[in-house]
Amino acid sequence: MGVSAEKYQQSLDYLFGRLNYERMGSNHYSTKDFKLGRMRELLRLLGNPQSSVATIHIAGTKGKGSTSAMTAEMLSAAGYQTGLFTSPHVTKYEERILIDRRQIEPESLVELVNGIALTVEQLDLEPGKMSPTFFELTTALAWLHFQQQQVDFAVMEVGLGGRLDSTNVCEPLVTAITNISYDHTALLGNTIEQITREKAGIIKSGIPVISGVTQPEAIAVLERVCDEKQAPLYLLNRDYFWEPVRATEKQASLTQVSRADEEIPQQKIQVKTPWSVIDEMPVNLLGTHQATNAALAITLLDYVRQQGTQIENEQMRAGMARLKWPARIEVVQKNPTVIIDTAHNGASIKALVQTLKECFPRPNHLLIFAATRDKDVREMLGILLPHFPSVILTQYISNPRRIPVNELFELTQSVQQETGNRSEVMVTASPADAWLRAKECSSPESLICVTGSFFIAAEMREQLLGTTDGALVTESC
């Protein structure tokens, strides 16, 4: 590292010392605390770096991170220097800001933080809650880094909602809304229509929108907003489509021979966009829902190339084939198989359970579960418990939004009483203790699934793999 550990830590302390909604329950803030005017002023004082970067802007309830990663990976494979901004991080802060899969270097991060300090100090003195937050500074640092490195494209994932998110001051080439389901209801609303309106806040006048939204009430909102803004709207199963590509006998035989320990079939899809038919696209992340995300990402890039950007189908295939995205139904260990996933709402838990049924049809499933306040944990447990004969409850350590494990146990007992579920439930005080208990209760034929929160996924992943990217062993399905 070309910068001292002390200076690097000082920069991280500076950022994490700002107001950080990722570490606060939604009862401590409301939409009134999110001010795009504050973000615009910060970027204005920094020279509006976002205006010099060709941007693809992606929102949605779930899948927006995976879709963003797929989009960036395909652009990189086509030879374009591509920035990717996502949140939160799994292990290291630098994971949030990537260029062609490379994390921002610590020395670059320190230099950028030092460079914005005077601007931030100036805003801190302004009246009217103008002090930039942790996420606002992180978003600004990403745009500054992408500008300095002269990226060809920046793929920006929305952090929360859309309308008031810090990323929503960009000037995108195209926007995407992956899907709509219930999450962050205290902030975004408790109906599909309300949540859709918040997500639709990223739609810009005349800028095309590509969406995987399927609920009629959500589509109606998108159509209304797009009509008002004269923004073309391309919808899944109306304007673009995907279907699985069945492997030939020869391909299936090769897959089974090379990966006989899991016998997981390779997932490939065909995507029909308004402009092309793109066949034999590999999806290197587990689950049908990832195929849907892939179809959206591919349609996004097919639109971009219709506007003059050179991207070959084979380059898109190469990008999809090499994609690795941590903690998204990620296989991190074999014998027993250990899967880590960031699912934290009903829709993502349903996708996880369906993927496990499709890819790991074995009876001996064991769940390690921890959850965050302000989530519908009762709904998540109601979906999970019937599929796991053994459940280990725990609590993550790194974030104060955790549900204490004793409280989580009481909630689990309540769900079991209501549903008649008889899963064995064990209680542990930490991820490390949960892992020790899981090893005691499992055999080489078992499947251990860790889920419930981004934070438990991150802590358990670090427990098992450490911090090295080389430990990634994501399998296909």
C-alpha positions in Angstrom: 0.0 0.0 0.0 1.5 3.3 -1.1 0.0 5.2 1.8 0.5 4.7 5.5 -2.0 2.6 7.4 -2.5 5.5 9.8 -3.5 8.0 7.0 -5.7 5.3 5.4 -7.5 4.7 8.7 -7.9 8.4 9.3 -9.7 8.7 5.9 -12.1 5.9 6.8 -12.7 7.4 10.2 -13.5 10.7 8.6 -16.1 9.1 6.3 -17.7 6.8 8.8 -17.8 9.7 11.3 -20.3 11.4 9.1 -24.0 11.0 9.6 -24.5 7.4 8.4 -28.1 6.2 7.8 -26.8 2.7 7.0 -26.1 2.4 10.8 -29.4 3.9 11.9 -33.0 2.5 12.1 -35.6 4.2 10.0 -37.3 5.5 13.2 -34.4 7.9 13.5 -34.8 9.7 10.2 -37.4 10.4 7.4 -37.5 11.5 3.8 -37.1 15.1 5.1 -33.5 14.2 6.0 -32.6 13.4 2.4 -31.9 16.6 0.5 -30.8 16.5 -3.2 -30.1 20.2 -2.9 -27.3 19.4 -0.5 -25.8 16.8 -2.9 -26.1 19.2 -5.8 -24.3 21.9 -3.9 -21.5 19.5 -2.8 -21.0 18.4 -6.4 -21.1 22.0 -7.7 -18.3 23.0 -5.3 -16.4 19.9 -6.5 -16.8 20.9 -10.2 -19.8 18.7 -11.1 -17.7 15.6 -11.8 -20.9 13.6 -12.6 -21.5 15.8 -15.7 -18.4 14.4 -17.4 -19.3 10.7 -17.0 -21.6 8.7 -19.2 -23.9 7.1 -16.7 -26.2 4.1 -16.5 -28.5 4.5 -13.4 -30.1 1.5 -11.8 -32.8 1.3 -9.1 -35.1 -1.4 -7.7 -36.1 -3.3 -4.6 -33.8 -6.2 -5.2 -31.4 -7.3 -7.9 -30.1 -3.8 -8.6 -26.6 -4.6 -7.3 -26.4 -7.8 -9.4 -27.8 -6.0 -12.5 -25.3 -3.2 -12.0 -22.4 -5.7 -11.7 -23.5 -7.6 -14.8 -23.8 -4.4 -16.8 -20.4 -3.1 -15.8 -18.7 -6.5 -16.4 -20.1 -6.7 -20.0 -18.9 -3.1 -20.7 -15.5 -3.9 -19.4 -15.3 -7.1 -21.5 -16.1 -4.9 -24.5 -13.0 -2.9 -23.8 -14.6 0.1 -22.2 -13.1 1.4 -18.9 -16.1 1.1 -16.7 -16.8 2.5 -13.2 -19.2 0.7 -10.9 -20.7 2.2 -7.7 -22.6 -0.1 -5.4 -23.6 -0.2 -1.7 -23.2 -1.4 0.9 -19.8 -3.2 0.9 -19.3 -6.7 2.1 -15.8 -6.6 3.5 -14.0 -3.4 2.6 -15.2 0.1 1.9 -13.3 0.2 -1.4 -15.6 -2.5 -2.8 -18.1 0.3 -3.3 -16.0 2.1 -6.0 -14.6 -0.1 -8.8 -13.1 0.4 -12.2 -13.0 -2.7 -14.3 -13.3 -4.9 -11.2 -10.4 -3.1 -9.5 -11.2 -1.5 -6.1 -10.2 2.1 -5.6 -6.6 2.1 -4.3 -6.1 3.2 -0.7 -3.8 6.0 -1.8 -6.4 7.3 -4.2 -9.0 7.2 -1.5 -6.9 9.1 0.9 -6.0 11.7 -1.7 -9.7 12.2 -2.7 -10.8 12.5 1.0 -8.1 15.1 1.7 -9.2 16.9 -1.5 -12.9 17.3 -0.4 -12.2 18.1 3.2 -12.2 21.9 2.8 -15.4 21.8 0.7 -17.1 19.6 3.3 -16.0 22.0 6.0 -17.5 24.9 4.1 -20.8 23.1 3.8 -20.8 22.2 7.5 -20.9 25.9 8.3 -23.9 26.5 6.0 -27.3 26.8 7.7 -30.1 24.5 6.8 -28.7 21.0 7.3 -26.1 21.3 4.6 -23.6 18.9 6.2 -23.0 16.1 3.7 -23.7 12.5 5.0 -21.5 9.4 4.7 -23.4 8.2 1.6 -23.4 11.6 -0.1 -19.6 11.8 0.4 -19.1 8.3 -0.8 -21.2 9.0 -4.0 -19.2 12.2 -4.6 -15.9 10.3 -4.2 -17.0 7.7 -6.7 -17.8 10.4 -9.3 -14.5 12.2 -8.6 -12.6 8.9 -9.0 -14.4 8.0 -12.2 -13.8 11.5 -13.6 -10.1 11.5 -12.7 -9.6 8.0 -14.3 -11.5 9.1 -17.4 -13.9 6.1 -17.4 -15.9 5.6 -20.5 -19.0 4.6 -18.5 -20.2 4.7 -14.9 -22.8 2.2 -13.7 -24.4 3.8 -10.6 -26.6 1.7 -8.3 -29.2 3.6 -6.3 -28.6 3.3 -2.5 -32.2 3.7 -1.2 -35.4 4.4 -3.1 -34.6 6.6 -6.0 -36.2 10.0 -5.9 -34.1 11.4 -3.1 -31.1 9.1 -3.4 -27.7 10.8 -3.7 -27.1 9.2 -7.0 -30.1 10.9 -8.5 -28.3 14.0 -9.6 -26.7 12.2 -12.5 -27.4 12.8 -16.2 -27.9 9.2 -17.4 -27.8 7.7 -20.9 -30.5 5.2 -19.8 -32.1 4.2 -16.5 -33.3 0.9 -15.2 -35.7 -0.2 -12.4 -35.2 -3.9 -11.7 -38.4 -4.8 -9.7 -40.7 -3.6 -7.0 -41.4 -5.3 -3.7 -41.9 -4.3 0.0 -38.8 -3.0 1.7 -37.9 0.2 3.6 -41.7 0.8 3.9 -41.3 3.3 6.7 -39.5 5.6 4.2 -40.8 4.6 0.8 -44.4 3.8 1.6 -46.4 0.7 2.4 -48.1 0.1 -1.0 -46.6 -1.1 -4.2 -47.8 2.2 -5.9 -46.1 4.4 -3.3 -42.8 2.4 -3.5 -42.9 2.5 -7.3 -43.3 6.3 -7.2 -40.2 6.6 -5.1 -38.2 4.3 -7.5 -39.6 6.1 -10.5 -38.0 9.3 -9.2 -34.9 8.4 -11.2 -36.8 8.8 -14.5 -35.5 11.8 -16.4 -37.2 13.7 -19.2 -36.7 11.9 -22.5 -34.3 9.3 -21.1 -35.3 5.6 -21.8 -36.3 3.4 -18.9 -35.9 -0.4 -19.0 -37.7 -2.3 -16.2 -38.2 -5.8 -14.9 -41.3 -4.6 -12.9 -44.3 -7.0 -13.4 -47.0 -6.0 -11.0 -49.9 -4.2 -12.9 -50.2 -1.5 -10.2 -46.4 -0.8 -10.4 -46.5 -0.8 -14.2 -49.3 1.7 -14.2 -47.2 4.1 -12.1 -44.2 3.7 -14.4 -46.3 4.3 -17.5 -47.8 7.4 -16.0 -44.4 8.9 -15.0 -42.8 8.0 -18.3 -45.7 9.5 -20.2 -45.3 12.7 -18.2 -41.6 12.9 -18.8 -41.8 11.6 -22.4 -39.4 8.8 -21.5 -39.6 5.6 -23.6 -40.5 2.6 -21.4 -39.4 -1.0 -22.1 -41.0 -3.6 -19.9 -40.1 -7.3 -19.2 -42.5 -9.7 -21.0 -43.9 -6.9 -23.1 -40.9 -5.3 -24.9 -38.1 -7.7 -23.9 -38.2 -11.4 -23.0 -35.9 -14.1 -21.8 -36.1 -17.9 -21.8 -33.7 -20.6 -20.7 -31.4 -22.3 -23.2 -31.4 -26.0 -22.7 -27.9 -27.6 -22.7 -27.2 -30.3 -25.4 -26.5 -33.8 -24.2 -22.8 -33.2 -24.9 -22.7 -30.0 -22.9 -24.6 -31.6 -20.0 -22.2 -34.5 -20.0 -19.2 -32.1 -19.9 -20.7 -30.1 -17.1 -21.5 -33.2 -15.0 -18.0 -34.6 -15.5 -16.2 -31.4 -14.6 -18.4 -30.6 -11.6 -19.8 -34.0 -10.5 -19.5 -33.0 -6.8 -22.4 -30.6 -7.2 -24.1 -31.6 -10.4 -25.4 -28.1 -10.9 -26.4 -27.4 -14.5 -25.0 -24.4 -16.3 -27.6 -21.7 -16.7 -27.8 -20.0 -20.1 -30.5 -17.8 -21.5 -31.8 -16.3 -24.8 -32.8 -12.6 -24.6 -35.1 -11.0 -27.1 -34.8 -7.2 -26.9 -36.7 -4.7 -29.1 -33.6 -4.7 -31.4 -31.9 -8.1 -31.2 -32.1 -11.7 -30.3 -29.1 -12.6 -28.2 -28.5 -16.3 -27.6 -26.4 -18.5 -25.4 -25.9 -15.9 -22.7 -24.3 -17.5 -19.5 -25.7 -16.4 -16.1 -22.9 -17.0 -13.6 -25.0 -16.3 -10.6 -27.4 -18.7 -8.9 -31.1 -18.6 -9.4 -33.9 -17.8 -11.9 -34.1 -14.3 -10.5 -30.6 -13.8 -11.6 -31.6 -14.8 -15.1 -34.2 -12.1 -15.0 -31.6 -9.6 -13.8 -29.3 -10.7 -16.6 -32.0 -10.1 -19.2 -32.4 -6.6 -18.0 -28.7 -5.9 -18.1 -28.4 -7.3 -21.6 -31.3 -5.2 -22.8 -29.7 -2.1 -21.2 -26.5 -2.7 -23.2 -28.4 -3.6 -26.4 -30.0 -0.2 -26.1 -26.7 1.5 -25.5 -25.2 -0.2 -28.6 -28.2 1.0 -30.7 -27.0 4.5 -29.8 -23.6 3.9 -31.4 -21.5 2.1 -28.8 -19.7 -0.9 -30.2 -20.4 -4.1 -28.2 -20.3 -7.6 -29.7 -22.5 -10.4 -28.4 -19.4 -12.5 -27.7 -18.0 -9.7 -25.6 -21.2 -9.6 -23.6 -21.0 -13.4 -23.1 -17.4 -13.1 -22.0 -18.4 -10.5 -19.4 -21.3 -12.5 -18.1 -19.2 -15.7 -17.9 -16.5 -14.1 -15.7 -18.8 -12.3 -13.3 -18.4 -13.0 -9.6 -20.5 -11.1 -7.1 -20.0 -11.9 -3.5 -22.7 -12.9 -1.0 -25.4 -13.3 -3.7 -26.3 -16.9 -3.1 -22.6 -17.5 -3.1 -21.1 -21.0 -2.6 -18.1 -20.4 -0.3 -17.4 -23.9 0.8 -18.0 -27.5 -0.1 -18.4 -30.6 2.0 -20.6 -29.3 3.6 -21.9 -26.9 1.0 -22.1 -23.4 2.6 -24.1 -20.6 0.9 -24.1 -17.0 1.9 -26.8 -14.6 0.7 -27.8 -11.0 1.5 -31.6 -11.6 1.3 -33.3 -9.3 3.7 -36.9 -9.0 2.7 -39.7 -11.3 1.7 -39.1 -11.2 -2.1 -35.4 -11.9 -1.9 -36.0 -14.7 0.7 -38.5 -16.3 -1.7 -35.9 -16.1 -4.5 -33.3 -17.7 -2.2 -35.6 -20.6 -1.2 -36.6 -21.2 -4.8 -32.9 -21.3 -5.9 -32.0 -23.7 -3.1 -34.9 -26.0 -4.3 -33.7 -25.8 -7.9 -30.0 -26.2 -7.4 -29.5 -28.1 -4.1 -32.4 -30.6 -3.8 -31.2 -32.3 -0.6 -33.1 -32.8 2.7 -30.4 -31.8 5.2 -30.6 -28.0 5.1 -29.4 -25.9 8.1 -30.1 -22.2 8.4 -27.9 -19.5 10.1 -30.1 -16.5 10.5 -29.7 -12.9 11.8 -31.8 -9.9 11.0 -32.0 -6.1 11.1 -34.6 -3.9 12.8 -37.2 -2.3 10.6 -37.4 -5.4 8.4 -40.4 -7.7 8.1 -38.6 -10.5 10.0 -41.8 -12.4 10.7 -42.5 -12.7 7.0 -38.9 -13.8 6.3 -39.1 -16.5 9.0 -42.5 -17.7 7.8 -40.9 -18.4 4.4 -37.7 -19.9 5.6 -38.7 -22.2 8.5 -40.5 -24.8 6.5 -37.4 -25.5 4.4 -34.9 -25.8 7.3 -35.2 -28.6 9.8 -32.4 -27.0 11.9 -32.1 -23.2 12.5 -29.3 -21.4 14.3 -30.2 -17.9 15.3 -27.5 -15.3 15.9 -26.8 -11.6 15.8 -24.2 -9.7 13.8 -21.7 -7.5 15.6 -20.7 -4.7 13.3 -23.9 -2.6 13.1 -26.2 -1.4 15.9 -29.3 -2.1 13.8 -29.2 -5.8 14.7 -32.0 -7.5 16.4 -30.7 -9.0 19.7 -30.7 -12.8 19.4 -32.9 -13.3 22.4 -35.5 -11.0 20.8 -35.1 -12.9 17.5 -35.7 -16.2 19.4 -38.9 -15.0 20.8 -40.1 -13.8 17.4 -39.1 -17.2 15.9 -41.1 -19.1 18.6 -44.1 -16.9 17.9 -43.9 -17.7 14.2 -43.5 -21.4 14.9 -46.6 -21.3 17.2 -48.7 -19.6 14.6 -47.6 -21.9 11.7 -47.1 -25.2 13.6 -43.5 -25.3 12.5 -41.3 -27.8 14.3 -37.8 -26.9 13.2 -35.1 -27.2 15.8 -34.0 -23.7 16.9 -30.7 -23.0 18.5 -29.4 -19.6 19.8 -25.9 -18.3 19.6 -24.3 -15.0 20.6 -22.2 -14.2 17.5 -21.5 -15.4 13.9 -18.3 -17.2 15.2 -20.4 -19.1 17.7 -23.1 -19.8 15.0 -20.4 -21.3 12.7 -19.1 -23.6 15.5 -22.6 -24.8 16.2 -23.2 -25.4 12.5 -20.1 -27.5 12.1 -21.2 -29.6 15.1 -24.7 -30.2 13.6 -23.7 -30.8 9.9 -22.3 -33.6 7.8 -20.4 -33.4 4.5 -23.7 -33.9 2.8 -25.4 -31.0 4.5 -26.2 -27.6 3.1 -25.6 -24.6 5.4 -27.3 -21.3 4.4 -26.5 -18.0 5.9 -29.0 -15.2 5.3 -31.3 -12.5 6.7 -29.2 -9.4 6.4 -26.4 -7.9 4.4 -24.5 -7.6 7.7 -24.6 -11.2 8.8 -23.6 -12.2 5.2 -20.6 -9.9 5.4 -19.5 -11.0 8.9 -19.9 -14.7 8.1 -18.2 -14.4 4.8 -15.2 -12.8 6.5 -15.3 -15.5 9.1 -15.0 -18.2 6.5 -12.9 -16.6 3.7 -11.1 -13.6 5.2 -10.8 -10.5 3.0 -9.1 -11.8 -0.1 -11.0 -11.5 -3.4 -9.2 -14.7 -4.5 -11.4 -16.7 -2.2 -14.5 -16.2 -4.4 -15.7 -19.5 -5.7 -19.2 -18.6 -6.9 -20.8 -21.5 -8.8 -23.2 -21.4 -11.8 -26.7 -22.8 -11.9 
